[in-house]
Structure formats: structure tokens, C-alpha cells
């Protein structure tokens, strides 16, 4: 696993903190959703929604839960904080073409961090805002040290 974050290439429109100075706005928008339910496939840049998924009896059936999944939350926070739309899924966010890698030690509030198919929003002070999993709500949690595949600053 790499301990690198990604940051935007100079001159390319960006979707978050870094050179735009919108990092605090992104984190604030993410935190404004604390306590909202996790919903598999739920949420987008406009806010929470019913999700998608699975069979009716599955605990991950987002069709019955109004909220966000991890990538829906990050898409919401970035858009509401900056007006920039990023891709909908964590995989697409992780490979978004307008950014490049930088050292992990350069992380800033609003960086999106990716690990184990999950995305969270770095909030500073080794904390992240995340939509963790079905049955849970959006929360602030310690950064999952050592488990990052990579991160991305929009």
C-alpha cells in the first residue's frame, strides 16, 4: 500500500481544498450530515437519498434507508463546498483524472482518502468524516492509520 495522497495539477480546475482554499467548506458540509444514516448507494451532490442494492431482506438494502454511502457523502461535501461535481463512486473518485500524487504528510482538510474500496474526507487532526457501513450513521472517526491505499485532494 502506498502512503501517498493526490493533489490537483496546477492550472486544472479543482474540486476542493488545496489552492482553492475551500477545504474548510468541504469539511463543514460533510460534518453538517453527522448522524445521517448510511444508505448503500445513497446520496449525491444534492444531498441524501434512498440507495440501491441487494435483496429485500439484506441489511445492506439501501432502498429502505434515506442517507449516504461513502462516495455519496464525499460527492455531496465537495459539490456543496466548491460547486464542483466529482464522480459518483469511490472507484471513479479514486481515479479522477485531474489529480496527481503527493506525499501523505502533505494532506489537508478536505482530502479524500481511500482504503479497502472506501472513501472518507480528511477533517484535520488525524480525524476523518465518513459514512462507515450499513446500520451506522455519518460520523467523525480517527484516520485509519496505515490502511490507506491512497488519497486524493480535490
Buried (B, 14 or more C-beta within 10 A) or exposed (E): EEEBBBBBEEEEEBBBBBEBEBBBBBBBBBBBBEEBBBBBBBBBBEBBBBBBBBEEEEEBBBBEBBBBBBBBBBBBBBBBBBEBEBBBBBEEBBEBEBBBBBEBEEBBBBBBBBBEEBBBBBBBEEBBBBBBEBEEBBBBEEBBEEEBBBBBBB
